[in-house]
Amino acid sequence: MTSDTPQTAPEPEDCPHCGKRPALCICESIEPIKNRIDVLVLQHPQEQDKELGTARIAAVHFQNAVFRIGLSWPSLSKALGREADPKRWAVLYLGSAKPSDFPPDAEVAALGRKGKPLPDQIAALKGIQGVVVLDGTWSQAKTLWWRNAWMLKCRRVALRPAHPSLYGKLRREPRREALSTLESVGLLVSRLEGRADIEKSLLTTFGRMLDAYRKDQRSRKVESAG
């Protein structure tokens, strides 16, 4: 017996690397960078922006990078999956710190316990072996910061980017200095390693991702209108 009911084609699976729909995946165009500064991206489990989120892509972009989803880990080593000394790592977290307090022209600043820039920035940023980046909304990032006490053993750093995010009007950010996770990692690692090519590569990838998103949105509008 045959059925006259039309068969609906199965939805294409999301990319196992970036987690995006095939129409938005740009992983094939990414050539992982050999980075000296290790990268650990911790994503809040309630971060739901799969369409415009960049945390997974940031991890895909580096040879030495780890991506994790969760609220808390007992130590940096547990989160990273290998032994690591938190005193040699930095956590990117602005919190209530004011970028206006940063040293002149500084895009990256090392902060003390009270969120104020440390007096000797060169010494504070020297010798960092890896960076922890918190992915989520401002409140979600704050939750990750407070639920992982081991982060207080790391060097705290924050960014004051010279340019606003490439998101533009696609996503509203609460503060001017807010960047995507991809842009943040690119800026931070680029400055710590002294390699402008790292930031350039990640910004190029981000631009391709946004172009793919805009193209997909236009296609969906045409389909819905038809």
Z-matrix of the N, CA and C atoms (Angstrom, degrees):
N
C 1 1.463
C 2 1.529 1 108.91
N 3 1.329 2 115.21 1 135.28
C 4 1.461 3 119.73 2 178.61
C 5 1.506 4 110.13 3 -108.86
N 6 1.294 5 115.82 4 154.27
C 7 1.459 6 120.83 5 179.88
C 8 1.513 7 109.50 6 -107.42
N 9 1.334 8 116.31 7 139.58
C 10 1.455 9 121.30 8 177.16
C 11 1.524 10 111.97 9 -85.91
N 12 1.342 11 115.78 10 -2.45
C 13 1.455 12 119.74 11 -179.07
C 14 1.521 13 110.24 12 -71.63
N 15 1.328 14 118.45 13 121.83
C 16 1.470 15 120.38 14 -178.81
C 17 1.521 16 111.12 15 -61.89
N 18 1.310 17 115.46 16 139.81
C 19 1.460 18 120.92 17 179.24
C 20 1.523 19 110.32 18 -88.39
N 21 1.300 20 116.01 19 127.37
C 22 1.459 21 121.46 20 179.27
C 23 1.529 22 109.76 21 -85.06
N 24 1.312 23 115.49 22 127.69
C 25 1.458 24 119.40 23 179.67
C 26 1.521 25 109.93 24 -64.35
N 27 1.316 26 118.42 25 138.05
C 28 1.470 27 120.88 26 179.89
C 29 1.524 28 111.39 27 -64.79
N 30 1.313 29 114.97 28 145.71
C 31 1.460 30 120.00 29 178.36
C 32 1.527 31 109.74 30 -67.05
N 33 1.342 32 118.09 31 135.45
C 34 1.469 33 120.38 32 177.21
C 35 1.529 34 110.06 33 -59.48
N 36 1.306 35 115.96 34 142.04
C 37 1.460 36 119.78 35 -179.23
C 38 1.523 37 111.36 36 -72.49
N 39 1.331 38 115.29 37 149.20
C 40 1.463 39 120.40 38 176.64
C 41 1.526 40 109.45 39 -67.00
N 42 1.325 41 115.67 40 153.76
C 43 1.465 42 121.02 41 178.86
C 44 1.529 43 109.56 42 -63.97
N 45 1.325 44 118.07 43 131.29
C 46 1.469 45 120.32 44 -179.93
C 47 1.525 46 113.05 45 -70.07
N 48 1.322 47 117.56 46 -14.08
C 49 1.461 48 120.93 47 -178.13
C 50 1.529 49 112.42 48 -93.77
N 51 1.347 50 116.81 49 -52.37
C 52 1.467 51 119.52 50 -177.69
C 53 1.525 52 112.71 51 -100.44
N 54 1.338 53 117.10 52 -12.81
C 55 1.461 54 120.60 53 177.76
C 56 1.511 55 114.90 54 77.77
N 57 1.325 56 117.73 55 9.41
C 58 1.453 57 121.09 56 -176.44
C 59 1.532 58 111.93 57 -99.23
N 60 1.335 59 115.44 58 162.10
C 61 1.456 60 120.70 59 173.92
C 62 1.529 61 109.65 60 -63.17
N 63 1.333 62 118.21 61 152.81
C 64 1.463 63 120.49 62 -179.56
C 65 1.523 64 114.20 63 -51.72
N 66 1.335 65 117.44 64 -36.05
C 67 1.464 66 120.72 65 -179.08
C 68 1.522 67 112.17 66 -65.84
N 69 1.343 68 117.36 67 -21.31
C 70 1.460 69 121.30 68 -176.89
C 71 1.530 70 112.77 69 -108.15
N 72 1.333 71 116.78 70 -7.10
C 73 1.462 72 120.55 71 -176.94
C 74 1.527 73 111.14 72 -76.82
N 75 1.323 74 115.91 73 131.36
C 76 1.466 75 121.43 74 178.27
C 77 1.535 76 110.39 75 -126.60
N 78 1.331 77 116.67 76 19.74
C 79 1.466 78 120.82 77 -174.98
C 80 1.519 79 113.01 78 -59.16
N 81 1.339 80 117.30 79 -33.78
C 82 1.462 81 119.85 80 -177.59
C 83 1.524 82 112.45 81 -63.51
N 84 1.331 83 116.46 82 -22.88
C 85 1.466 84 119.80 83 -178.47
C 86 1.527 85 112.46 84 -89.92
N 87 1.336 86 116.76 85 -1.02
C 88 1.465 87 120.96 86 -176.92
C 89 1.522 88 110.97 87 -96.61
N 90 1.307 89 115.78 88 125.54
C 91 1.464 90 121.47 89 173.06
C 92 1.534 91 107.36 90 -106.75
N 93 1.333 92 117.71 91 109.36
C 94 1.468 93 121.11 92 -175.85
C 95 1.526 94 112.96 93 -53.10
N 96 1.319 95 115.25 94 135.49
C 97 1.461 96 122.59 95 -179.43
C 98 1.529 97 109.94 96 -87.51
N 99 1.315 98 116.00 97 136.75
C 100 1.465 99 120.05 98 174.82
C 101 1.525 100 107.56 99 -81.00
N 102 1.298 101 116.37 100 103.62
C 103 1.459 102 121.96 101 -174.52
C 104 1.523 103 112.40 102 -103.22
N 105 1.326 104 115.31 103 140.53
C 106 1.465 105 121.45 104 176.35
C 107 1.524 106 110.61 105 -81.37
N 108 1.337 107 116.58 106 -37.69
C 109 1.466 108 122.42 107 177.33
C 110 1.522 109 108.37 108 -85.87
N 111 1.329 110 117.90 109 116.41
C 112 1.462 111 121.36 110 179.62
C 113 1.528 112 110.40 111 -67.19
N 114 1.319 113 115.99 112 153.23
C 115 1.465 114 121.87 113 -178.61
C 116 1.527 115 109.93 114 -125.59
N 117 1.326 116 115.93 115 129.87
C 118 1.460 117 122.41 116 174.88
C 119 1.531 118 107.64 117 -125.51
N 120 1.326 119 116.55 118 115.59
C 121 1.460 120 121.74 119 179.76
C 122 1.517 121 108.59 120 -104.02
N 123 1.328 122 116.76 121 120.50
C 124 1.461 123 122.76 122 178.70
C 125 1.518 124 108.86 123 -109.26
N 126 1.325 125 115.99 124 117.08
C 127 1.467 126 120.44 125 -177.12
C 128 1.521 127 111.26 126 -105.33
N 129 1.327 128 115.77 127 132.50
C 130 1.460 129 120.89 128 175.45
C 131 1.526 130 108.52 129 -64.78
N 132 1.342 131 118.72 130 135.13
C 133 1.474 132 120.66 131 -175.86
C 134 1.528 133 114.60 132 -63.10
N 135 1.323 134 117.87 133 -17.34
C 136 1.461 135 119.90 134 179.22
C 137 1.524 136 113.03 135 -94.70
N 138 1.327 137 117.26 136 3.26
C 139 1.462 138 120.22 137 174.89
C 140 1.531 139 107.83 138 -71.21
N 141 1.328 140 116.39 139 113.25
C 142 1.459 141 121.13 140 -170.90
C 143 1.526 142 114.58 141 -110.80
N 144 1.309 143 117.88 142 2.62
C 145 1.465 144 119.55 143 -174.94
C 146 1.526 145 111.42 144 -79.80
N 147 1.340 146 115.93 145 78.43
C 148 1.461 147 120.24 146 -179.70
C 149 1.529 148 111.59 147 -75.75
N 150 1.327 149 116.64 148 -27.50
C 151 1.456 150 120.14 149 -176.70
C 152 1.531 151 111.75 150 -70.08
N 153 1.334 152 116.29 151 -47.17
C 154 1.460 153 121.03 152 -175.50
C 155 1.528 154 113.39 153 -111.69
N 156 1.315 155 117.52 154 -1.64
C 157 1.457 156 120.68 155 179.04
C 158 1.521 157 111.57 156 -66.82
N 159 1.331 158 116.06 157 151.52
C 160 1.473 159 120.07 158 -175.11
C 161 1.526 160 114.05 159 -128.84
N 162 1.329 161 117.87 160 3.98
C 163 1.472 162 120.09 161 -174.32
C 164 1.522 163 112.42 162 -60.95
N 165 1.320 164 116.80 163 -47.33
C 166 1.462 165 120.02 164 -178.93
C 167 1.525 166 111.06 165 -64.55
N 168 1.340 167 116.28 166 -40.25
C 169 1.461 168 120.16 167 -179.72
C 170 1.526 169 110.11 168 -64.57
N 171 1.326 170 116.55 169 -36.49
C 172 1.461 171 120.17 170 177.96
C 173 1.530 172 110.25 171 -59.33
N 174 1.342 173 116.57 172 -42.10
C 175 1.458 174 120.53 173 179.80
C 176 1.529 175 111.33 174 -69.54
N 177 1.336 176 116.28 175 -37.75
C 178 1.468 177 120.66 176 179.04
C 179 1.529 178 110.85 177 -62.31
N 180 1.318 179 116.31 178 -27.85
C 181 1.462 180 121.85 179 -172.97
C 182 1.528 181 113.84 180 -74.24
N 183 1.337 182 117.58 181 -12.45
C 184 1.467 183 120.03 182 -176.55
C 185 1.528 184 111.38 183 -122.91
N 186 1.312 185 115.56 184 145.66
C 187 1.468 186 120.33 185 175.97
C 188 1.520 187 110.84 186 -70.38
N 189 1.341 188 115.75 187 -35.33
C 190 1.460 189 120.37 188 -179.41
C 191 1.525 190 109.23 189 -110.17
N 192 1.334 191 115.39 190 81.24
C 193 1.461 192 120.89 191 -178.57
C 194 1.518 193 109.93 192 -149.97
N 195 1.324 194 115.55 193 146.31
C 196 1.465 195 122.30 194 179.49
C 197 1.523 196 108.20 195 -130.37
N 198 1.338 197 116.24 196 136.86
C 199 1.461 198 122.27 197 177.66
C 200 1.523 199 108.66 198 -116.89
N 201 1.335 200 117.26 199 129.79
C 202 1.453 201 122.57 200 179.63
C 203 1.530 202 110.70 201 -133.93
N 204 1.322 203 115.40 202 147.03
C 205 1.463 204 121.80 203 173.95
C 206 1.522 205 108.18 204 -115.75
N 207 1.334 206 117.14 205 130.83
C 208 1.459 207 119.95 206 179.34
C 209 1.514 208 111.58 207 165.11
N 210 1.317 209 115.33 208 179.84
C 211 1.466 210 120.60 209 179.91
C 212 1.523 211 112.50 210 -105.14
N 213 1.333 212 116.62 211 -35.35
C 214 1.462 213 118.02 212 -177.44
C 215 1.518 214 110.98 213 -154.99
N 216 1.320 215 114.29 214 152.61
C 217 1.456 216 123.69 215 176.90
C 218 1.519 217 106.83 216 -136.41
N 219 1.327 218 118.81 217 144.93
C 220 1.468 219 120.17 218 -176.89
C 221 1.518 220 114.50 219 -66.66
N 222 1.329 221 116.99 220 -21.46
C 223 1.465 222 119.85 221 -178.93
C 224 1.521 223 109.55 222 -161.63
N 225 1.327 224 115.65 223 167.13
C 226 1.457 225 120.57 224 174.90
C 227 1.524 226 110.36 225 -60.87
N 228 1.320 227 116.65 226 -41.70
C 229 1.469 228 120.73 227 -178.95
C 230 1.524 229 111.45 228 -60.32
N 231 1.345 230 116.99 229 -39.80
C 232 1.462 231 120.74 230 179.08
C 233 1.523 232 110.73 231 -67.30
N 234 1.313 233 117.07 232 -40.02
C 235 1.463 234 120.69 233 179.53
C 236 1.519 235 110.82 234 -68.58
N 237 1.324 236 116.37 235 -36.83
C 238 1.455 237 121.76 236 -175.96
C 239 1.527 238 112.27 237 -82.13
N 240 1.337 239 116.16 238 -27.83
C 241 1.455 240 120.29 239 -178.48
C 242 1.510 241 113.43 240 88.54
N 243 1.306 242 117.14 241 11.64
C 244 1.468 243 122.61 242 176.56
C 245 1.523 244 108.46 243 -159.88
N 246 1.301 245 116.18 244 167.34
C 247 1.460 246 120.58 245 -178.92
C 248 1.532 247 111.19 246 -66.90
N 249 1.320 248 115.85 247 136.40
C 250 1.465 249 121.18 248 178.74
C 251 1.516 250 109.02 249 -155.90
N 252 1.319 251 116.10 250 144.33
C 253 1.461 252 122.27 251 179.61
C 254 1.527 253 108.39 252 -94.18
N 255 1.337 254 118.55 253 112.01
C 256 1.470 255 120.75 254 -178.13
C 257 1.526 256 113.62 255 -59.02
N 258 1.329 257 117.34 256 -24.11
C 259 1.467 258 119.99 257 179.42
C 260 1.522 259 111.72 258 -69.37
N 261 1.337 260 117.15 259 -16.31
C 262 1.456 261 121.24 260 178.39
C 263 1.531 262 111.90 261 -101.64
N 264 1.325 263 115.26 262 8.14
C 265 1.468 264 120.68 263 -179.44
C 266 1.523 265 110.39 264 -117.53
N 267 1.328 266 115.39 265 160.61
C 268 1.466 267 121.22 266 177.51
C 269 1.525 268 109.26 267 -124.44
N 270 1.328 269 116.09 268 147.64
C 271 1.462 270 121.98 269 175.60
C 272 1.525 271 108.34 270 -112.20
N 273 1.316 272 116.04 271 127.28
C 274 1.458 273 120.42 272 178.57
C 275 1.520 274 108.70 273 -84.36
N 276 1.333 275 116.28 274 106.63
C 277 1.463 276 120.70 275 -178.03
C 278 1.521 277 109.28 276 -153.89
N 279 1.324 278 115.78 277 112.84
C 280 1.467 279 120.07 278 -179.71
C 281 1.513 280 111.87 279 -78.24
N 282 1.345 281 116.62 280 -45.57
C 283 1.453 282 119.94 281 -178.75
C 284 1.518 283 111.70 282 58.84
N 285 1.332 284 116.65 283 -132.18
C 286 1.467 285 121.32 284 -179.17
C 287 1.529 286 112.57 285 -92.87
N 288 1.331 287 116.61 286 5.80
C 289 1.469 288 119.50 287 179.86
C 290 1.524 289 110.30 288 -63.80
N 291 1.315 290 116.35 289 148.95
C 292 1.459 291 121.74 290 -178.90
C 293 1.532 292 110.31 291 -105.06
N 294 1.329 293 116.97 292 117.36
C 295 1.466 294 119.57 293 178.14
C 296 1.519 295 112.90 294 -56.98
N 297 1.339 296 116.74 295 -24.51
C 298 1.464 297 119.91 296 179.16
C 299 1.525 298 111.61 297 -65.76
N 300 1.347 299 117.30 298 -17.20
C 301 1.466 300 121.49 299 178.63
C 302 1.528 301 112.74 300 -87.03
N 303 1.348 302 116.28 301 -6.95
C 304 1.465 303 119.69 302 -177.70
C 305 1.523 304 110.66 303 -65.43
N 306 1.332 305 117.24 304 156.74
C 307 1.464 306 120.44 305 174.11
C 308 1.529 307 109.74 306 -58.50
N 309 1.319 308 118.41 307 150.26
C 310 1.465 309 121.72 308 -179.21
C 311 1.533 310 112.34 309 -52.33
N 312 1.336 311 115.57 310 132.79
C 313 1.478 312 123.43 311 176.14
C 314 1.520 313 113.90 312 65.30
N 315 1.310 314 118.63 313 9.41
C 316 1.463 315 120.89 314 -179.72
C 317 1.524 316 110.30 315 -84.56
N 318 1.339 317 116.93 316 122.87
C 319 1.461 318 121.26 317 176.20
C 320 1.527 319 111.42 318 -90.71
N 321 1.331 320 115.73 319 -21.22
C 322 1.464 321 122.18 320 177.01
C 323 1.515 322 108.16 321 -126.27
N 324 1.327 323 116.85 322 131.17
C 325 1.464 324 120.21 323 179.94
C 326 1.521 325 110.18 324 -134.26
N 327 1.325 326 116.09 325 138.74
C 328 1.459 327 122.46 326 174.21
C 329 1.522 328 107.64 327 -88.48
N 330 1.333 329 116.02 328 131.53
C 331 1.462 330 120.94 329 -175.04
C 332 1.519 331 111.52 330 -112.01
N 333 1.332 332 115.00 331 151.66
C 334 1.455 333 121.20 332 175.35
C 335 1.516 334 110.51 333 -86.69
N 336 1.307 335 117.07 334 -175.16
C 337 1.469 336 122.89 335 -177.34
C 338 1.528 337 112.60 336 -58.32
N 339 1.327 338 117.65 337 -32.67
C 340 1.466 339 120.99 338 -177.79
C 341 1.529 340 112.67 339 -92.78
N 342 1.322 341 116.73 340 8.86
C 343 1.455 342 119.87 341 176.66
C 344 1.510 343 114.95 342 84.11
N 345 1.318 344 116.91 343 10.80
C 346 1.461 345 120.89 344 178.88
C 347 1.532 346 109.63 345 -97.39
N 348 1.330 347 118.16 346 143.78
C 349 1.466 348 120.68 347 178.51
C 350 1.521 349 111.32 348 -58.73
N 351 1.320 350 116.70 349 137.16
C 352 1.456 351 121.32 350 178.11
C 353 1.531 352 109.85 351 -71.75
N 354 1.329 353 118.17 352 149.88
C 355 1.470 354 121.56 353 -175.71
C 356 1.524 355 114.09 354 -64.32
N 357 1.337 356 116.89 355 -38.14
C 358 1.469 357 120.08 356 -178.32
C 359 1.527 358 108.67 357 -107.55
N 360 1.322 359 115.99 358 87.94
C 361 1.460 360 120.82 359 -176.04
C 362 1.531 361 112.44 360 -67.15
N 363 1.303 362 117.04 361 -38.43
C 364 1.462 363 120.22 362 -178.52
C 365 1.527 364 110.42 363 -60.94
N 366 1.320 365 116.67 364 -46.76
C 367 1.462 366 121.37 365 179.84
C 368 1.531 367 110.91 366 -66.26
N 369 1.338 368 116.55 367 -38.16
C 370 1.464 369 121.01 368 -176.96
C 371 1.522 370 112.24 369 -67.86
N 372 1.323 371 116.97 370 -33.48
C 373 1.461 372 120.89 371 -177.26
C 374 1.524 373 112.59 372 -93.00
N 375 1.313 374 116.42 373 -8.64
C 376 1.464 375 120.42 374 -178.37
C 377 1.529 376 110.47 375 -77.51
N 378 1.304 377 115.93 376 140.91
C 379 1.452 378 120.48 377 174.58
C 380 1.509 379 116.09 378 82.12
N 381 1.333 380 118.15 379 7.27
C 382 1.458 381 120.80 380 177.71
C 383 1.528 382 109.14 381 -69.79
N 384 1.315 383 116.42 382 127.96
C 385 1.465 384 121.47 383 -177.87
C 386 1.521 385 113.21 384 -97.72
N 387 1.315 386 116.72 385 -22.57
C 388 1.457 387 119.74 386 -178.15
C 389 1.515 388 111.22 387 -160.29
N 390 1.334 389 115.92 388 162.53
C 391 1.461 390 121.15 389 -179.67
C 392 1.530 391 109.76 390 -129.49
N 393 1.325 392 114.73 391 141.58
C 394 1.458 393 122.24 392 175.18
C 395 1.525 394 107.28 393 -106.16
N 396 1.327 395 116.53 394 127.39
C 397 1.460 396 121.83 395 -179.15
C 398 1.524 397 108.62 396 -118.32
N 399 1.321 398 116.71 397 128.78
C 400 1.465 399 122.56 398 -177.89
C 401 1.520 400 109.48 399 -95.48
N 402 1.329 401 116.43 400 124.90
C 403 1.460 402 120.76 401 -176.72
C 404 1.527 403 110.95 402 -110.69
N 405 1.332 404 115.24 403 126.13
C 406 1.460 405 121.66 404 179.47
C 407 1.515 406 109.38 405 154.56
N 408 1.318 407 117.03 406 -173.18
C 409 1.455 408 120.56 407 175.15
C 410 1.524 409 109.15 408 -68.28
N 411 1.331 410 116.13 409 173.36
C 412 1.466 411 119.00 410 179.21
C 413 1.523 412 111.22 411 -59.60
N 414 1.332 413 117.19 412 -41.97
C 415 1.466 414 120.09 413 -179.47
C 416 1.524 415 110.80 414 -70.22
N 417 1.337 416 118.12 415 -35.12
C 418 1.457 417 120.87 416 177.82
C 419 1.525 418 111.36 417 -67.80
N 420 1.335 419 116.44 418 -39.57
C 421 1.457 420 120.21 419 176.98
C 422 1.528 421 110.16 420 -63.09
N 423 1.317 422 115.97 421 -39.17
C 424 1.469 423 120.60 422 178.30
C 425 1.523 424 110.42 423 -62.90
N 426 1.330 425 116.57 424 -39.61
C 427 1.464 426 120.74 425 178.19
C 428 1.523 427 110.75 426 -62.94
N 429 1.324 428 116.75 427 -44.69
C 430 1.470 429 120.21 428 178.51
C 431 1.528 430 110.93 429 -61.78
N 432 1.314 431 116.40 430 -39.23
C 433 1.465 432 121.17 431 -179.64
C 434 1.524 433 111.08 432 -62.88
N 435 1.326 434 116.71 433 -46.14
C 436 1.457 435 120.03 434 -175.34
C 437 1.530 436 113.37 435 -79.23
N 438 1.316 437 118.08 436 -22.17
C 439 1.464 438 120.29 437 -177.84
C 440 1.529 439 112.87 438 -89.50
N 441 1.319 440 116.71 439 -3.32
C 442 1.457 441 120.35 440 179.29
C 443 1.528 442 109.35 441 -124.14
N 444 1.329 443 115.68 442 86.47
C 445 1.468 444 121.71 443 -174.20
C 446 1.520 445 112.62 444 -59.39
N 447 1.325 446 117.40 445 -27.03
C 448 1.472 447 120.37 446 -178.71
C 449 1.526 448 112.26 447 -63.94
N 450 1.319 449 116.90 448 -18.00
C 451 1.465 450 119.66 449 179.09
C 452 1.526 451 111.79 450 -65.33
N 453 1.335 452 116.64 451 -24.76
C 454 1.463 453 120.33 452 178.05
C 455 1.523 454 111.68 453 -67.99
N 456 1.328 455 116.92 454 -17.60
C 457 1.460 456 120.65 455 176.75
C 458 1.532 457 111.11 456 -81.98
N 459 1.325 458 116.32 457 -17.13
C 460 1.466 459 120.91 458 -179.79
C 461 1.528 460 109.98 459 -85.61
N 462 1.293 461 116.14 460 164.02
C 463 1.462 462 121.09 461 172.01
C 464 1.529 463 108.02 462 -75.50
N 465 1.305 464 117.29 463 130.47
C 466 1.461 465 120.37 464 178.16
C 467 1.521 466 109.37 465 -92.00
N 468 1.328 467 116.36 466 130.58
C 469 1.456 468 121.02 467 179.07
C 470 1.521 469 109.70 468 -129.47
N 471 1.318 470 115.87 469 158.77
C 472 1.462 471 121.59 470 178.74
C 473 1.529 472 108.71 471 -144.41
N 474 1.323 473 115.08 472 164.02
C 475 1.463 474 120.90 473 -176.44
C 476 1.517 475 112.13 474 -115.85
N 477 1.323 476 114.89 475 147.87
C 478 1.458 477 121.99 476 168.71
C 479 1.535 478 105.90 477 -131.72
N 480 1.333 479 116.74 478 82.61
C 481 1.467 480 120.11 479 -175.25
C 482 1.515 481 112.35 480 -64.38
N 483 1.317 482 115.37 481 145.72
C 484 1.462 483 120.64 482 179.32
C 485 1.525 484 111.58 483 -75.02
N 486 1.334 485 116.34 484 -21.05
C 487 1.460 486 120.24 485 -177.70
C 488 1.527 487 110.23 486 -131.16
N 489 1.329 488 117.54 487 149.79
C 490 1.471 489 120.32 488 178.30
C 491 1.521 490 111.46 489 -70.05
N 492 1.314 491 116.37 490 167.15
C 493 1.450 492 122.00 491 -178.81
C 494 1.525 493 112.36 492 -63.04
N 495 1.325 494 116.12 493 148.27
C 496 1.460 495 121.69 494 176.02
C 497 1.526 496 111.96 495 -70.59
N 498 1.318 497 117.08 496 -9.31
C 499 1.461 498 119.68 497 176.29
C 500 1.530 499 111.03 498 -55.28
N 501 1.325 500 115.66 499 -36.82
C 502 1.457 501 119.33 500 -178.30
C 503 1.518 502 111.00 501 58.03
N 504 1.330 503 116.78 502 -127.40
C 505 1.462 504 121.93 503 -178.84
C 506 1.520 505 113.29 504 -85.81
N 507 1.332 506 117.18 505 -2.89
C 508 1.458 507 119.53 506 -178.74
C 509 1.529 508 111.95 507 -67.98
N 510 1.321 509 115.96 508 -31.41
C 511 1.464 510 119.02 509 178.92
C 512 1.511 511 109.41 510 -145.76
N 513 1.300 512 115.66 511 128.19
C 514 1.467 513 121.05 512 -178.52
C 515 1.525 514 109.95 513 -81.78
N 516 1.319 515 115.36 514 128.41
C 517 1.461 516 120.91 515 178.45
C 518 1.526 517 109.99 516 -107.96
N 519 1.332 518 117.94 517 145.12
C 520 1.467 519 121.22 518 -176.68
C 521 1.526 520 114.19 519 -71.91
N 522 1.335 521 116.96 520 -21.77
C 523 1.457 522 120.31 521 -178.40
C 524 1.519 523 109.55 522 -137.35
N 525 1.310 524 116.98 523 148.64
C 526 1.452 525 121.18 524 -177.15
C 527 1.512 526 112.18 525 -59.60
N 528 1.333 527 116.51 526 -36.59
C 529 1.459 528 119.84 527 -175.79
C 530 1.534 529 112.79 528 -79.63
N 531 1.335 530 117.36 529 1.19
C 532 1.460 531 120.40 530 -179.94
C 533 1.527 532 110.60 531 -70.62
N 534 1.326 533 116.03 532 132.26
C 535 1.452 534 122.18 533 177.72
C 536 1.521 535 109.15 534 -124.78
N 537 1.316 536 116.10 535 165.31
C 538 1.456 537 119.72 536 170.64
C 539 1.523 538 108.11 537 -67.57
N 540 1.331 539 116.30 538 161.63
C 541 1.466 540 119.63 539 177.14
C 542 1.521 541 110.63 540 -60.25
N 543 1.325 542 116.83 541 -39.22
C 544 1.468 543 121.01 542 179.26
C 545 1.525 544 111.12 543 -61.86
N 546 1.328 545 116.75 544 -45.34
C 547 1.461 546 120.43 545 179.22
C 548 1.525 547 110.78 546 -65.85
N 549 1.321 548 116.72 547 -40.35
C 550 1.460 549 120.95 548 -179.02
C 551 1.520 550 111.72 549 -62.80
N 552 1.336 551 115.99 550 -46.81
C 553 1.456 552 120.26 551 179.34
C 554 1.524 553 110.08 552 -63.59
N 555 1.331 554 116.31 553 -42.15
C 556 1.456 555 119.69 554 179.95
C 557 1.516 556 112.49 555 -60.77
N 558 1.332 557 116.48 556 -45.42
C 559 1.460 558 121.30 557 179.93
C 560 1.523 559 110.95 558 -65.27
N 561 1.333 560 116.82 559 -47.60
C 562 1.465 561 120.99 560 -175.63
C 563 1.529 562 112.19 561 -65.03
N 564 1.321 563 116.88 562 -52.10
C 565 1.461 564 120.14 563 -177.64
C 566 1.528 565 110.57 564 -66.29
N 567 1.326 566 116.30 565 -37.41
C 568 1.464 567 120.29 566 178.69
C 569 1.519 568 111.39 567 -60.23
N 570 1.336 569 117.18 568 -43.77
C 571 1.461 570 120.35 569 -179.31
C 572 1.526 571 111.69 570 -72.25
N 573 1.316 572 117.50 571 -39.46
C 574 1.461 573 119.87 572 -178.81
C 575 1.522 574 111.76 573 -68.36
N 576 1.333 575 116.92 574 -34.13
C 577 1.457 576 120.14 575 179.60
C 578 1.526 577 112.74 576 -90.70
N 579 1.335 578 116.81 577 -10.86
C 580 1.454 579 119.59 578 -177.22
C 581 1.518 580 112.22 579 67.74
N 582 1.328 581 116.64 580 36.32
C 583 1.466 582 122.02 581 -177.84
C 584 1.529 583 109.98 582 -126.85
N 585 1.309 584 116.49 583 102.84
C 586 1.458 585 121.16 584 -179.53
C 587 1.523 586 111.59 585 -65.98
N 588 1.344 587 117.28 586 -24.90
C 589 1.463 588 120.46 587 -177.80
C 590 1.522 589 112.33 588 -65.07
N 591 1.328 590 117.28 589 -26.57
C 592 1.464 591 120.09 590 -179.96
C 593 1.526 592 110.44 591 -65.58
N 594 1.328 593 116.62 592 -50.90
C 595 1.462 594 119.59 593 179.49
C 596 1.526 595 110.58 594 -62.83
N 597 1.327 596 117.38 595 -41.40
C 598 1.458 597 121.26 596 -179.71
C 599 1.524 598 111.06 597 -59.78
N 600 1.327 599 116.62 598 -43.16
C 601 1.458 600 121.32 599 -179.57
C 602 1.526 601 111.58 600 -63.49
N 603 1.338 602 116.56 601 -44.33
C 604 1.457 603 119.89 602 -178.67
C 605 1.526 604 112.27 603 -69.72
N 606 1.328 605 117.29 604 -35.79
C 607 1.460 606 120.41 605 177.18
C 608 1.527 607 111.06 606 -67.12
N 609 1.336 608 116.08 607 -36.17
C 610 1.465 609 119.88 608 176.71
C 611 1.525 610 110.31 609 -63.65
N 612 1.323 611 116.11 610 -42.97
C 613 1.461 612 121.07 611 177.38
C 614 1.522 613 110.79 612 -62.80
N 615 1.325 614 116.20 613 -43.00
C 616 1.464 615 120.56 614 -179.96
C 617 1.526 616 110.17 615 -61.64
N 618 1.332 617 116.73 616 -41.53
C 619 1.459 618 120.58 617 178.33
C 620 1.520 619 111.44 618 -61.69
N 621 1.332 620 117.49 619 -40.65
C 622 1.464 621 120.98 620 177.80
C 623 1.521 622 110.84 621 -65.42
N 624 1.333 623 116.56 622 -39.05
C 625 1.455 624 120.32 623 178.83
C 626 1.529 625 111.52 624 -63.12
N 627 1.328 626 115.92 625 -43.67
C 628 1.459 627 120.40 626 179.62
C 629 1.523 628 111.28 627 -67.23
N 630 1.335 629 117.10 628 -36.92
C 631 1.462 630 120.67 629 176.81
C 632 1.531 631 110.42 630 -63.06
N 633 1.345 632 116.05 631 -42.05
C 634 1.463 633 120.58 632 178.73
C 635 1.522 634 110.55 633 -63.51
N 636 1.323 635 116.21 634 -38.25
C 637 1.470 636 120.56 635 179.27
C 638 1.525 637 110.47 636 -65.71
N 639 1.317 638 117.26 637 -46.09
C 640 1.464 639 120.76 638 -179.48
C 641 1.532 640 110.62 639 -63.28
N 642 1.325 641 116.74 640 -41.60
C 643 1.467 642 120.97 641 178.93
C 644 1.525 643 110.18 642 -62.62
N 645 1.326 644 116.47 643 -42.36
C 646 1.459 645 121.01 644 179.43
C 647 1.523 646 111.18 645 -64.16
N 648 1.329 647 116.78 646 -39.95
C 649 1.453 648 120.50 647 179.35
C 650 1.524 649 111.10 648 -64.92
N 651 1.338 650 116.61 649 -40.16
C 652 1.470 651 119.82 650 177.89
C 653 1.521 652 111.12 651 -64.22
N 654 1.335 653 116.60 652 -41.42
C 655 1.454 654 120.85 653 179.16
C 656 1.526 655 111.52 654 -63.11
N 657 1.307 656 116.78 655 -39.78
C 658 1.460 657 120.84 656 179.39
C 659 1.526 658 111.82 657 -66.26
N 660 1.317 659 115.87 658 -36.66
C 661 1.469 660 119.65 659 178.36
C 662 1.527 661 110.60 660 -66.39
N 663 1.338 662 115.87 661 -40.10
C 664 1.463 663 119.74 662 178.84
C 665 1.522 664 110.44 663 -64.95
N 666 1.342 665 117.02 664 -42.13
C 667 1.446 666 121.01 665 -179.89
C 668 1.527 667 111.66 666 -64.92
N 669 1.326 668 116.04 667 -40.85
C 670 1.464 669 119.35 668 -179.84
C 671 1.521 670 111.70 669 -69.97
N 672 1.350 671 116.18 670 -31.73
C 673 1.462 672 119.96 671 179.12
C 674 1.532 673 110.54 672 -73.15
N 675 1.340 674 115.58 673 -30.82
C 676 1.452 675 119.68 674 -179.20
C 677 1.508 676 112.69 675 -77.11
